[in-house]
Amino acid sequence: MIDIKHHGAVTGVTGSCHELVVGTSGILIDCGLFQGEEAGSSANASDLSIDFPISHIRALVVTHVHIDHVGRIPYLLAAGFEGPIICSEPSAIMLPEILEDALKIGFTRDRALIERVLGLIRSRLVPVPYEQWHSVFDGKDESLSVRLQRAGHILGSAYVECEAESDGEFERIVFSGDLGAPHAPLLPEPQPPERADRVVIESTYGDKDHESREERRYRLKAVLEHALEDGGTVLVPAFSIGRTQELLYEIESLIHEFGSDEVAPDLPWRDLEIVVDSPLAATFTRIYRDLKPFWDAEAAELVSQGRHPLSFEQLTLIDSHEDHLNAVDYLTKSHRPCVVLAGSGMCAGGRVVNYLKAMLASERNDVLFVGYQAKGTPGRDILTHGPRGGWVEFDGQRYDIRARVHQVGGYSAHAGQSDLVRFVTGIEPAPSEIRIVHGDAGAKESLKSQFHSAGLTGIMIPGLV
């Protein structure tokens, strides 16, 4: 028997956790946290304990290190999981960093306990090079090997090919994880797998396409120039891994191209200050710099020319909490144009909340969203109600939104609808089964319709089981 079960990311876009059963054994693909409304929409979302059997689970395969894909790993270990954690080489470096932050925020402040958990995680990590088959188990009647391929979502992201055998039955099953958009900064775009009998595909943007790289780059330029003309702060809620680094890459390119042009009155682009106020984002920006061999050819060429797209002179990284509070106070009172990237990306916590509390009421400030905002998050509320002068709630208190609100959707780290269709239709022969997960209901239905129009069959939208 070869079967697929879903333990998350089927009624929404968070909590990714899928199970591949091969005979009497199995593996998990990701084990992530639920966020936003999804954090209270079902029993296993509000209770972080692992509520499904794991005694037969032989390994956990991590597609990438975003918290909605890895955040429940400590709870998986607490439930008794003793197998390896298989991931790409960059993910093996980043996973302990992201989980350390998650443990401090949502698990415990006990430093000794955190170190024990991180030590256990590090001991279980099995870094696997891209494009190389790795045997998970190989028995008389059942076997499973996995291969990681570049997904182009964030550094280290992968989709997973599974070669399974059970009682003479053979199948190639592909789990997409989160796929990146083509032509994204820094990372090569994903290529379809050579073959697949079944595919589990994400659908975050299954109902829409993104702007082209050139369109979004110049729209970013136009938004920044418009936002900064009155001496305010542009606040960009950004995910610490992936989005922050891509934005820095694009902003550096704008500074390089338009250095002497004015981004604001009497302020040339080359003098514009860019602030990254997030210890985690600063850490991952340094890790990204250290992992240049995994960058794409375009980024490598810039480095060879002496450019430093993630370490340019206009960039300031804020680490300490005291410096963070000083920056919020200074930028709130001054009229110095500045761009601040701060986490979290959906405004559900982190340092961006202090900026928003202090700055949302001023019309000279701007909020720029560049990523998906899940239902039930403050980010979604600001995006929805901000343009109409509404309010958002933080820590039980309402804050009026007078700042201008913008969205440049092309900077999503997720593939758009056409990209997802291209990925699946690029598999020949076509898969016999396609399971659509990791999306809102409308996005999944829209993607299903596009798959039908492309002549694909066997399309399923599973429910939470």
FINUDO-766729 format. One record per residue (C-alpha): y, x, z; residue in one letter; chain. Coordinates in steps of 0.02 Angstrom, whole numbers, plus 50000, padded with zeros to 5 digits. Layout:
<site v="Y" u="X" w="Z" r="A" c="A"/>
...
This chain:
<site v="50000" u="50000" w="50000" r="M" c="A"/>
<site v="50174" u="50060" w="49955" r="I" c="A"/>
<site v="50313" u="49951" w="50024" r="D" c="A"/>
<site v="50500" u="49953" w="50060" r="I" c="A"/>
<site v="50581" u="49879" w="50215" r="K" c="A"/>
<site v="50765" u="49866" w="50259" r="H" c="A"/>
<site v="50838" u="49887" w="50433" r="H" c="A"/>
<site v="51023" u="49891" w="50388" r="G" c="A"/>
<site v="51155" u="49889" w="50248" r="A" c="A"/>
<site v="51083" u="49732" w="50172" r="V" c="A"/>
<site v="51206" u="49601" w="50236" r="T" c="A"/>
<site v="51355" u="49718" w="50215" r="G" c="A"/>
<site v="51405" u="49898" w="50186" r="V" c="A"/>
<site v="51364" u="49983" w="50350" r="T" c="A"/>
<site v="51212" u="50024" w="50457" r="G" c="A"/>
<site v="51111" u="50102" w="50314" r="S" c="A"/>
<site v="50929" u="50115" w="50362" r="C" c="A"/>
<site v="50783" u="50090" w="50243" r="H" c="A"/>
<site v="50597" u="50121" w="50266" r="E" c="A"/>
<site v="50469" u="50175" w="50137" r="L" c="A"/>
<site v="50292" u="50133" w="50191" r="V" c="A"/>
<site v="50151" u="50233" w="50111" r="V" c="A"/>
<site v="49982" u="50175" w="50175" r="G" c="A"/>
<site v="49981" u="50197" w="50363" r="T" c="A"/>
<site v="50132" u="50314" w="50364" r="S" c="A"/>
<site v="50315" u="50297" w="50326" r="G" c="A"/>
<site v="50486" u="50379" w="50316" r="I" c="A"/>
<site v="50662" u="50319" w="50351" r="L" c="A"/>
<site v="50804" u="50343" w="50228" r="I" c="A"/>
<site v="50959" u="50357" w="50340" r="D" c="A"/>
<site v="50989" u="50282" w="50512" r="C" c="A"/>
<site v="51172" u="50231" w="50523" r="G" c="A"/>
<site v="51292" u="50135" w="50632" r="L" c="A"/>
<site v="51354" u="49960" w="50596" r="F" c="A"/>
<site v="51544" u="49943" w="50588" r="Q" c="A"/>
<site v="51676" u="49806" w="50582" r="G" c="A"/>
<site v="51611" u="49627" w="50583" r="E" c="A"/>
<site v="51437" u="49693" w="50547" r="E" c="A"/>
<site v="51433" u="49775" w="50718" r="A" c="A"/>
<site v="51412" u="49604" w="50795" r="G" c="A"/>
<site v="51330" u="49504" w="50657" r="S" c="A"/>
<site v="51149" u="49528" w="50708" r="S" c="A"/>
<site v="51046" u="49579" w="50857" r="A" c="A"/>
<site v="51007" u="49753" w="50796" r="N" c="A"/>
<site v="51189" u="49782" w="50749" r="A" c="A"/>
<site v="51262" u="49746" w="50919" r="S" c="A"/>
<site v="51118" u="49833" w="51011" r="D" c="A"/>
<site v="51109" u="50013" w="50952" r="L" c="A"/>
<site v="50931" u="50036" w="51013" r="S" c="A"/>
<site v="50799" u="50050" w="50877" r="I" c="A"/>
<site v="50719" u="49877" w="50863" r="D" c="A"/>
<site v="50581" u="49914" w="50736" r="F" c="A"/>
<site v="50416" u="50009" w="50753" r="P" c="A"/>
<site v="50430" u="50197" w="50725" r="I" c="A"/>
<site v="50263" u="50267" w="50783" r="S" c="A"/>
<site v="50208" u="50285" w="50600" r="H" c="A"/>
<site v="50373" u="50362" w="50541" r="I" c="A"/>
<site v="50338" u="50541" w="50488" r="R" c="A"/>
<site v="50515" u="50595" w="50439" r="A" c="A"/>
<site v="50697" u="50543" w="50423" r="L" c="A"/>
<site v="50783" u="50583" w="50259" r="V" c="A"/>
<site v="50973" u="50589" w="50268" r="V" c="A"/>
<site v="51069" u="50552" w="50108" r="T" c="A"/>
<site v="51237" u="50610" w="50180" r="H" c="A"/>
<site v="51327" u="50628" w="50345" r="V" c="A"/>
<site v="51446" u="50479" w="50350" r="H" c="A"/>
<site v="51426" u="50390" w="50517" r="I" c="A"/>
<site v="51365" u="50227" w="50440" r="D" c="A"/>
<site v="51216" u="50327" w="50375" r="H" c="A"/>
<site v="51179" u="50443" w="50523" r="V" c="A"/>
<site v="51262" u="50369" w="50678" r="G" c="A"/>
<site v="51102" u="50299" w="50757" r="R" c="A"/>
<site v="51004" u="50461" w="50747" r="I" c="A"/>
<site v="51026" u="50495" w="50935" r="P" c="A"/>
<site v="50954" u="50321" w="50970" r="Y" c="A"/>
<site v="50810" u="50356" w="50851" r="L" c="A"/>
<site v="50770" u="50513" w="50950" r="L" c="A"/>
<site v="50784" u="50417" w="51113" r="A" c="A"/>
<site v="50660" u="50290" w="51044" r="A" c="A"/>
<site v="50531" u="50429" w="51027" r="G" c="A"/>
<site v="50549" u="50490" w="50848" r="F" c="A"/>
<site v="50476" u="50665" w="50838" r="E" c="A"/>
<site v="50478" u="50703" w="50652" r="G" c="A"/>
<site v="50587" u="50816" w="50545" r="P" c="A"/>
<site v="50761" u="50770" w="50482" r="I" c="A"/>
<site v="50762" u="50813" w="50297" r="I" c="A"/>
<site v="50930" u="50835" w="50210" r="C" c="A"/>
<site v="51026" u="50944" w="50087" r="S" c="A"/>
<site v="51083" u="51118" w="50137" r="E" c="A"/>
<site v="51268" u="51069" w="50158" r="P" c="A"/>
<site v="51219" u="50913" w="50257" r="S" c="A"/>
<site v="51117" u="51020" w="50376" r="A" c="A"/>
<site v="51276" u="51116" w="50418" r="I" c="A"/>
<site v="51384" u="50960" w="50438" r="M" c="A"/>
<site v="51265" u="50840" w="50526" r="L" c="A"/>
<site v="51276" u="50917" w="50701" r="P" c="A"/>
<site v="51467" u="50918" w="50687" r="E" c="A"/>
<site v="51480" u="50734" w="50644" r="I" c="A"/>
<site v="51353" u="50683" w="50775" r="L" c="A"/>
<site v="51441" u="50786" w="50910" r="E" c="A"/>
<site v="51597" u="50685" w="50878" r="D" c="A"/>
<site v="51499" u="50522" w="50878" r="A" c="A"/>
<site v="51410" u="50567" w="51040" r="L" c="A"/>
<site v="51575" u="50604" w="51128" r="K" c="A"/>
<site v="51652" u="50439" w="51072" r="I" c="A"/>
<site v="51509" u="50317" w="51091" r="G" c="A"/>
<site v="51365" u="50396" w="51187" r="F" c="A"/>
<site v="51416" u="50509" w="51330" r="T" c="A"/>
<site v="51550" u="50629" w="51391" r="R" c="A"/>
<site v="51418" u="50735" w="51478" r="D" c="A"/>
<site v="51437" u="50903" w="51388" r="R" c="A"/>
<site v="51267" u="50967" w="51445" r="A" c="A"/>
<site v="51181" u="50810" w="51380" r="L" c="A"/>
<site v="51275" u="50820" w="51214" r="I" c="A"/>
<site v="51220" u="51000" w="51192" r="E" c="A"/>
<site v="51038" u="50954" w="51228" r="R" c="A"/>
<site v="51043" u="50814" w="51098" r="V" c="A"/>
<site v="51127" u="50926" w="50969" r="L" c="A"/>
<site v="51001" u="51064" w="51005" r="G" c="A"/>
<site v="50860" u="50941" w="50975" r="L" c="A"/>
<site v="50938" u="50883" w="50812" r="I" c="A"/>
<site v="50963" u="51061" w="50751" r="R" c="A"/>
<site v="50782" u="51102" w="50790" r="S" c="A"/>
<site v="50724" u="50956" w="50683" r="R" c="A"/>
<site v="50834" u="50992" w="50531" r="L" c="A"/>
<site v="50742" u="51038" w="50372" r="V" c="A"/>
<site v="50870" u="51089" w="50239" r="P" c="A"/>
<site v="50800" u="51062" w="50063" r="V" c="A"/>
<site v="50883" u="51132" w="49905" r="P" c="A"/>
<site v="50933" u="51007" w="49772" r="Y" c="A"/>
<site v="50808" u="50975" w="49632" r="E" c="A"/>
<site v="50661" u="51044" w="49733" r="Q" c="A"/>
<site v="50511" u="50938" w="49783" r="W" c="A"/>
<site v="50469" u="50941" w="49968" r="H" c="A"/>
<site v="50302" u="50878" w="50036" r="S" c="A"/>
<site v="50323" u="50760" w="50184" r="V" c="A"/>
<site v="50138" u="50726" w="50209" r="F" c="A"/>
<site v="49982" u="50754" w="50104" r="D" c="A"/>
<site v="49822" u="50669" w="50161" r="G" c="A"/>
<site v="49661" u="50614" w="50081" r="K" c="A"/>
<site v="49717" u="50436" w="50042" r="D" c="A"/>
<site v="49907" u="50447" w="50055" r="E" c="A"/>
<site v="50041" u="50574" w="50013" r="S" c="A"/>
<site v="50229" u="50580" w="49994" r="L" c="A"/>
<site v="50349" u="50708" w="49923" r="S" c="A"/>
<site v="50539" u="50691" w="49912" r="V" c="A"/>
<site v="50669" u="50772" w="49802" r="R" c="A"/>
<site v="50857" u="50771" w="49830" r="L" c="A"/>
<site v="50979" u="50756" w="49685" r="Q" c="A"/>
<site v="51168" u="50772" w="49690" r="R" c="A"/>
<site v="51250" u="50603" w="49723" r="A" c="A"/>
<site v="51433" u="50658" w="49704" r="G" c="A"/>
<site v="51490" u="50552" w="49854" r="H" c="A"/>
<site v="51537" u="50687" w="49980" r="I" c="A"/>
<site v="51487" u="50868" w="49997" r="L" c="A"/>
<site v="51300" u="50875" w="50027" r="G" c="A"/>
<site v="51268" u="50695" w="49975" r="S" c="A"/>
<site v="51105" u="50657" w="49886" r="A" c="A"/>
<site v="51002" u="50519" w="49813" r="Y" c="A"/>
<site v="50819" u="50528" w="49856" r="V" c="A"/>
<site v="50671" u="50527" w="49737" r="E" c="A"/>
<site v="50506" u="50484" w="49821" r="C" c="A"/>
<site v="50339" u="50522" w="49741" r="E" c="A"/>
<site v="50214" u="50414" w="49837" r="A" c="A"/>
<site v="50024" u="50392" w="49829" r="E" c="A"/>
<site v="49919" u="50270" w="49928" r="S" c="A"/>
<site v="49734" u="50232" w="49892" r="D" c="A"/>
<site v="49751" u="50284" w="49710" r="G" c="A"/>
<site v="49917" u="50192" w="49685" r="E" c="A"/>
<site v="50060" u="50303" w="49624" r="F" c="A"/>
<site v="50246" u="50260" w="49623" r="E" c="A"/>
<site v="50413" u="50348" w="49600" r="R" c="A"/>
<site v="50543" u="50261" w="49708" r="I" c="A"/>
<site v="50729" u="50307" w="49711" r="V" c="A"/>
<site v="50852" u="50273" w="49853" r="F" c="A"/>
<site v="51029" u="50294" w="49791" r="S" c="A"/>
<site v="51115" u="50324" w="49958" r="G" c="A"/>
<site v="51300" u="50315" w="49914" r="D" c="A"/>
<site v="51340" u="50368" w="49736" r="L" c="A"/>
<site v="51506" u="50450" w="49693" r="G" c="A"/>
<site v="51625" u="50407" w="49553" r="A" c="A"/>
<site v="51628" u="50515" w="49396" r="P" c="A"/>
<site v="51762" u="50649" w="49383" r="H" c="A"/>
<site v="51795" u="50650" w="49570" r="A" c="A"/>
<site v="51880" u="50808" w="49634" r="P" c="A"/>
<site v="51769" u="50949" w="49698" r="L" c="A"/>
<site v="51597" u="50876" w="49662" r="L" c="A"/>
<site v="51490" u="50859" w="49505" r="P" c="A"/>
<site v="51452" u="50680" w="49458" r="E" c="A"/>
<site v="51277" u="50608" w="49487" r="P" c="A"/>
<site v="51153" u="50603" w="49344" r="Q" c="A"/>
<site v="51020" u="50466" w="49331" r="P" c="A"/>
<site v="50844" u="50510" w="49388" r="P" c="A"/>
<site v="50719" u="50557" w="49253" r="E" c="A"/>
<site v="50613" u="50406" w="49298" r="R" c="A"/>
<site v="50589" u="50274" w="49433" r="A" c="A"/>
<site v="50470" u="50129" w="49458" r="D" c="A"/>
<site v="50581" u="50053" w="49591" r="R" c="A"/>
<site v="50764" u="50083" w="49636" r="V" c="A"/>
<site v="50861" u="50039" w="49793" r="V" c="A"/>
<site v="51043" u="50044" w="49737" r="I" c="A"/>
<site v="51208" u="50031" w="49833" r="E" c="A"/>
<site v="51339" u="49904" w="49778" r="S" c="A"/>
<site v="51496" u="49940" w="49880" r="T" c="A"/>
<site v="51603" u="49919" w="49723" r="Y" c="A"/>
<site v="51475" u="49818" w="49625" r="G" c="A"/>
<site v="51611" u="49697" w="49573" r="D" c="A"/>
<site v="51747" u="49813" w="49509" r="K" c="A"/>
<site v="51787" u="49975" w="49419" r="D" c="A"/>
<site v="51904" u="50111" w="49478" r="H" c="A"/>
<site v="52054" u="50184" w="49391" r="E" c="A"/>
<site v="52024" u="50340" w="49289" r="S" c="A"/>
<site v="52052" u="50510" w="49370" r="R" c="A"/>
<site v="52216" u="50536" w="49276" r="E" c="A"/>
<site v="52280" u="50359" w="49312" r="E" c="A"/>
<site v="52248" u="50369" w="49498" r="R" c="A"/>
<site v="52322" u="50544" w="49509" r="R" c="A"/>
<site v="52487" u="50489" w="49434" r="Y" c="A"/>
<site v="52484" u="50327" w="49533" r="R" c="A"/>
<site v="52464" u="50432" w="49691" r="L" c="A"/>
<site v="52616" u="50532" w="49634" r="K" c="A"/>
<site v="52717" u="50373" w="49602" r="A" c="A"/>
<site v="52669" u="50295" w="49769" r="V" c="A"/>
<site v="52716" u="50452" w="49865" r="L" c="A"/>
<site v="52884" u="50469" w="49777" r="E" c="A"/>
<site v="52926" u="50286" w="49806" r="H" c="A"/>
<site v="52868" u="50291" w="49987" r="A" c="A"/>
<site v="52962" u="50449" w="50032" r="L" c="A"/>
<site v="53130" u="50405" w="49954" r="E" c="A"/>
<site v="53195" u="50330" w="50117" r="D" c="A"/>
<site v="53144" u="50474" w="50229" r="G" c="A"/>
<site v="52992" u="50393" w="50306" r="G" c="A"/>
<site v="52815" u="50446" w="50341" r="T" c="A"/>
<site v="52670" u="50403" w="50226" r="V" c="A"/>
<site v="52520" u="50371" w="50335" r="L" c="A"/>
<site v="52351" u="50387" w="50250" r="V" c="A"/>
<site v="52202" u="50328" w="50353" r="P" c="A"/>
<site v="52066" u="50440" w="50284" r="A" c="A"/>
<site v="51885" u="50475" w="50320" r="F" c="A"/>
<site v="51863" u="50649" w="50392" r="S" c="A"/>
<site v="51727" u="50696" w="50269" r="I" c="A"/>
<site v="51755" u="50682" w="50082" r="G" c="A"/>
<site v="51912" u="50577" w="50063" r="R" c="A"/>
<site v="52026" u="50695" w="50158" r="T" c="A"/>
<site v="51968" u="50846" w="50058" r="Q" c="A"/>
<site v="51983" u="50755" w="49891" r="E" c="A"/>
<site v="52159" u="50698" w="49931" r="L" c="A"/>
<site v="52211" u="50874" w="49982" r="L" c="A"/>
<site v="52140" u="50938" w="49817" r="Y" c="A"/>
<site v="52242" u="50810" w="49718" r="E" c="A"/>
<site v="52401" u="50836" w="49818" r="I" c="A"/>
<site v="52389" u="51024" w="49793" r="E" c="A"/>
<site v="52375" u="50994" w="49606" r="S" c="A"/>
<site v="52532" u="50884" w="49608" r="L" c="A"/>
<site v="52628" u="51017" w="49706" r="I" c="A"/>
<site v="52570" u="51149" w="49581" r="H" c="A"/>
<site v="52620" u="51044" w="49430" r="E" c="A"/>
<site v="52784" u="50967" w="49493" r="F" c="A"/>
<site v="52840" u="51100" w="49617" r="G" c="A"/>
<site v="53026" u="51099" w="49575" r="S" c="A"/>
<site v="53038" u="50911" w="49543" r="D" c="A"/>
<site v="53100" u="50801" w="49684" r="E" c="A"/>
<site v="52970" u="50701" w="49780" r="V" c="A"/>
<site v="53113" u="50631" w="49887" r="A" c="A"/>
<site v="53303" u="50653" w="49884" r="P" c="A"/>
<site v="53341" u="50840" w="49902" r="D" c="A"/>
<site v="53157" u="50878" w="49934" r="L" c="A"/>
<site v="53056" u="50964" w="49797" r="P" c="A"/>
<site v="52868" u="50940" w="49791" r="W" c="A"/>
<site v="52841" u="51122" w="49841" r="R" c="A"/>
<site v="52928" u="51088" w="50009" r="D" c="A"/>
<site v="52835" u="50928" w="50052" r="L" c="A"/>
<site v="52741" u="50944" w="50216" r="E" c="A"/>
<site v="52561" u="50878" w="50220" r="I" c="A"/>
<site v="52484" u="50852" w="50391" r="V" c="A"/>
<site v="52300" u="50828" w="50428" r="V" c="A"/>
<site v="52294" u="50760" w="50606" r="D" c="A"/>
<site v="52109" u="50751" w="50647" r="S" c="A"/>
<site v="52003" u="50884" w="50732" r="P" c="A"/>
<site v="51851" u="50822" w="50637" r="L" c="A"/>
<site v="51940" u="50821" w="50469" r="A" c="A"/>
<site v="52007" u="50996" w="50503" r="A" c="A"/>
<site v="51831" u="51055" w="50545" r="T" c="A"/>
<site v="51757" u="50981" w="50387" r="F" c="A"/>
<site v="51899" u="51047" w="50280" r="T" c="A"/>
<site v="51853" u="51221" w="50342" r="R" c="A"/>
<site v="51669" u="51185" w="50307" r="I" c="A"/>
<site v="51711" u="51125" w="50131" r="Y" c="A"/>
<site v="51804" u="51288" w="50102" r="R" c="A"/>
<site v="51654" u="51387" w="50161" r="D" c="A"/>
<site v="51537" u="51293" w="50044" r="L" c="A"/>
<site v="51624" u="51334" w="49880" r="K" c="A"/>
<site v="51455" u="51366" w="49792" r="P" c="A"/>
<site v="51428" u="51177" w="49798" r="F" c="A"/>
<site v="51596" u="51136" w="49717" r="W" c="A"/>
<site v="51604" u="51083" w="49535" r="D" c="A"/>
<site v="51658" u="51195" w="49391" r="A" c="A"/>
<site v="51838" u="51132" w="49390" r="E" c="A"/>
<site v="51865" u="51175" w="49573" r="A" c="A"/>
<site v="51780" u="51344" w="49553" r="A" c="A"/>
<site v="51897" u="51384" w="49409" r="E" c="A"/>
<site v="52051" u="51347" w="49517" r="L" c="A"/>
<site v="51987" u="51467" w="49650" r="V" c="A"/>
<site v="51960" u="51601" w="49518" r="S" c="A"/>
<site v="52143" u="51580" w="49468" r="Q" c="A"/>
<site v="52199" u="51615" w="49647" r="G" c="A"/>
<site v="52232" u="51433" w="49692" r="R" c="A"/>
<site v="52182" u="51368" w="49863" r="H" c="A"/>
<site v="52160" u="51179" w="49845" r="P" c="A"/>
<site v="52107" u="51154" w="50027" r="L" c="A"/>
<site v="52217" u="51287" w="50106" r="S" c="A"/>
<site v="52391" u="51283" w="50029" r="F" c="A"/>
<site v="52550" u="51335" w="50118" r="E" c="A"/>
<site v="52622" u="51159" w="50136" r="Q" c="A"/>
<site v="52469" u="51104" w="50235" r="L" c="A"/>
<site v="52470" u="51090" w="50425" r="T" c="A"/>
<site v="52312" u="51054" w="50524" r="L" c="A"/>
<site v="52338" u="50975" w="50696" r="I" c="A"/>
<site v="52198" u="51003" w="50819" r="D" c="A"/>
<site v="52253" u="50980" w="51000" r="S" c="A"/>
<site v="52291" u="50809" w="51075" r="H" c="A"/>
<site v="52459" u="50871" w="51140" r="E" c="A"/>
<site v="52513" u="50927" w="50966" r="D" c="A"/>
<site v="52455" u="50758" w="50899" r="H" c="A"/>
<site v="52564" u="50662" w="51023" r="L" c="A"/>
<site v="52712" u="50775" w="50985" r="N" c="A"/>
<site v="52690" u="50745" w="50798" r="A" c="A"/>
<site v="52686" u="50556" w="50821" r="V" c="A"/>
<site v="52844" u="50562" w="50926" r="D" c="A"/>
<site v="52937" u="50681" w="50810" r="Y" c="A"/>
<site v="52896" u="50588" w="50649" r="L" c="A"/>
<site v="52935" u="50420" w="50727" r="T" c="A"/>
<site v="53111" u="50476" w="50777" r="K" c="A"/>
<site v="53154" u="50591" w="50633" r="S" c="A"/>
<site v="53190" u="50549" w="50452" r="H" c="A"/>
<site v="53092" u="50695" w="50384" r="R" c="A"/>
<site v="52981" u="50642" w="50237" r="P" c="A"/>
<site v="52802" u="50685" w="50274" r="C" c="A"/>
<site v="52626" u="50637" w="50222" r="V" c="A"/>
<site v="52501" u="50620" w="50365" r="V" c="A"/>
<site v="52314" u="50604" w="50339" r="L" c="A"/>
<site v="52228" u="50545" w="50498" r="A" c="A"/>
<site v="52063" u="50467" w="50546" r="G" c="A"/>
<site v="51982" u="50347" w="50554" r="S" c="A"/>
<site v="51976" u="50282" w="50377" r="G" c="A"/>
<site v="51964" u="50099" w="50427" r="M" c="A"/>
<site v="52090" u="50116" w="50571" r="C" c="A"/>
<site v="51956" u="50065" w="50696" r="A" c="A"/>
<site v="51992" u="50213" w="50810" r="G" c="A"/>
<site v="52048" u="50392" w="50808" r="G" c="A"/>
<site v="52222" u="50467" w="50797" r="R" c="A"/>
<site v="52281" u="50356" w="50655" r="V" c="A"/>
<site v="52294" u="50214" w="50782" r="V" c="A"/>
<site v="52432" u="50302" w="50879" r="N" c="A"/>
<site v="52530" u="50328" w="50718" r="Y" c="A"/>
<site v="52508" u="50147" w="50668" r="L" c="A"/>
<site v="52563" u="50082" w="50838" r="K" c="A"/>
<site v="52720" u="50188" w="50829" r="A" c="A"/>
<site v="52763" u="50167" w="50645" r="M" c="A"/>
<site v="52705" u="49998" w="50578" r="L" c="A"/>
<site v="52863" u="49909" w="50637" r="A" c="A"/>
<site v="52980" u="50019" w="50532" r="S" c="A"/>
<site v="53016" u="49974" w="50352" r="E" c="A"/>
<site v="53046" u="50155" w="50305" r="R" c="A"/>
<site v="52864" u="50200" w="50337" r="N" c="A"/>
<site v="52718" u="50168" w="50220" r="D" c="A"/>
<site v="52531" u="50149" w="50240" r="V" c="A"/>
<site v="52425" u="50207" w="50095" r="L" c="A"/>
<site v="52242" u="50153" w="50087" r="F" c="A"/>
<site v="52127" u="50254" w="49976" r="V" c="A"/>
<site v="51957" u="50192" w="50034" r="G" c="A"/>
<site v="51853" u="50038" w="50067" r="Y" c="A"/>
<site v="51907" u="49930" w="50215" r="Q" c="A"/>
<site v="51762" u="49832" w="50290" r="A" c="A"/>
<site v="51783" u="49654" w="50353" r="K" c="A"/>
<site v="51832" u="49645" w="50535" r="G" c="A"/>
<site v="51919" u="49814" w="50539" r="T" c="A"/>
<site v="52106" u="49839" w="50574" r="P" c="A"/>
<site v="52118" u="49924" w="50404" r="G" c="A"/>
<site v="52063" u="49766" w="50316" r="R" c="A"/>
<site v="52188" u="49665" w="50420" r="D" c="A"/>
<site v="52333" u="49781" w="50375" r="I" c="A"/>
<site v="52285" u="49779" w="50191" r="L" c="A"/>
<site v="52270" u="49589" w="50190" r="T" c="A"/>
<site v="52415" u="49536" w="50301" r="H" c="A"/>
<site v="52534" u="49685" w="50288" r="G" c="A"/>
<site v="52609" u="49639" w="50119" r="P" c="A"/>
<site v="52654" u="49468" w="50192" r="R" c="A"/>
<site v="52733" u="49538" w="50348" r="G" c="A"/>
<site v="52589" u="49495" w="50462" r="G" c="A"/>
<site v="52522" u="49584" w="50615" r="W" c="A"/>
<site v="52372" u="49683" w="50670" r="V" c="A"/>
<site v="52291" u="49699" w="50841" r="E" c="A"/>
<site v="52256" u="49864" w="50929" r="F" c="A"/>
<site v="52187" u="49870" w="51107" r="D" c="A"/>
<site v="52224" u="49687" w="51135" r="G" c="A"/>
<site v="52407" u="49698" w="51081" r="Q" c="A"/>
<site v="52486" u="49633" w="50920" r="R" c="A"/>
<site v="52590" u="49750" w="50812" r="Y" c="A"/>
<site v="52703" u="49681" w="50676" r="D" c="A"/>
<site v="52683" u="49757" w="50504" r="I" c="A"/>
<site v="52850" u="49795" w="50422" r="R" c="A"/>
<site v="52796" u="49958" w="50342" r="A" c="A"/>
<site v="52752" u="49945" w="50158" r="R" c="A"/>
<site v="52567" u="49942" w="50118" r="V" c="A"/>
<site v="52490" u="50020" w="49963" r="H" c="A"/>
<site v="52315" u="50045" w="49895" r="Q" c="A"/>
<site v="52255" u="50171" w="49768" r="V" c="A"/>
<site v="52076" u="50114" w="49746" r="G" c="A"/>
<site v="52028" u="50249" w="49624" r="G" c="A"/>
<site v="52006" u="50371" w="49767" r="Y" c="A"/>
<site v="51854" u="50282" w="49831" r="S" c="A"/>
<site v="51708" u="50402" w="49852" r="A" c="A"/>
<site v="51595" u="50263" w="49787" r="H" c="A"/>
<site v="51542" u="50231" w="49609" r="A" c="A"/>
<site v="51619" u="50080" w="49524" r="G" c="A"/>
<site v="51524" u="49939" w="49440" r="Q" c="A"/>
<site v="51509" u="50023" w="49270" r="S" c="A"/>
<site v="51454" u="50186" w="49353" r="D" c="A"/>
<site v="51315" u="50095" w="49447" r="L" c="A"/>
<site v="51256" u="50008" w="49289" r="V" c="A"/>
<site v="51258" u="50173" w="49195" r="R" c="A"/>
<site v="51156" u="50256" w="49332" r="F" c="A"/>
<site v="51017" u="50125" w="49325" r="V" c="A"/>
<site v="51016" u="50097" w="49137" r="T" c="A"/>
<site v="51003" u="50285" w="49116" r="G" c="A"/>
<site v="50826" u="50277" w="49186" r="I" c="A"/>
<site v="50697" u="50264" w="49047" r="E" c="A"/>
<site v="50587" u="50167" w="49048" r="P" c="A"/>
<site v="50683" u="50041" w="49153" r="A" c="A"/>
<site v="50627" u="50017" w="49334" r="P" c="A"/>
<site v="50514" u="49867" w="49366" r="S" c="A"/>
<site v="50610" u="49825" w="49525" r="E" c="A"/>
<site v="50792" u="49849" w="49574" r="I" c="A"/>
<site v="50847" u="49810" w="49752" r="R" c="A"/>
<site v="51034" u="49789" w="49779" r="I" c="A"/>
<site v="51095" u="49838" w="49953" r="V" c="A"/>
<site v="51251" u="49909" w="50039" r="H" c="A"/>
<site v="51380" u="49784" w="49977" r="G" c="A"/>
<site v="51468" u="49621" w="50017" r="D" c="A"/>
<site v="51384" u="49464" w="49947" r="A" c="A"/>
<site v="51505" u="49446" w="49801" r="G" c="A"/>
<site v="51488" u="49628" w="49750" r="A" c="A"/>
<site v="51299" u="49616" w="49751" r="K" c="A"/>
<site v="51296" u="49456" w="49648" r="E" c="A"/>
<site v="51418" u="49529" w="49523" r="S" c="A"/>
<site v="51315" u="49687" w="49503" r="L" c="A"/>
<site v="51156" u="49583" w="49484" r="K" c="A"/>
<site v="51240" u="49487" w="49342" r="S" c="A"/>
<site v="51288" u="49650" w="49256" r="Q" c="A"/>
<site v="51110" u="49715" w="49271" r="F" c="A"/>
<site v="51046" u="49553" w="49192" r="H" c="A"/>
<site v="51172" u="49572" w="49051" r="S" c="A"/>
<site v="51107" u="49748" w="49022" r="A" c="A"/>
<site v="50932" u="49678" w="48998" r="G" c="A"/>
<site v="50861" u="49735" w="49165" r="L" c="A"/>
<site v="50733" u="49629" w="49259" r="T" c="A"/>
<site v="50653" u="49627" w="49431" r="G" c="A"/>
<site v="50821" u="49623" w="49521" r="I" c="A"/>
<site v="50819" u="49578" w="49705" r="M" c="A"/>
<site v="50951" u="49557" w="49840" r="I" c="A"/>
<site v="50851" u="49577" w="50001" r="P" c="A"/>
<site v="50897" u="49497" w="50166" r="G" c="A"/>
<site v="50892" u="49585" w="50334" r="L" c="A"/>
<site v="50712" u="49603" w="50395" r="V" c="A"/>
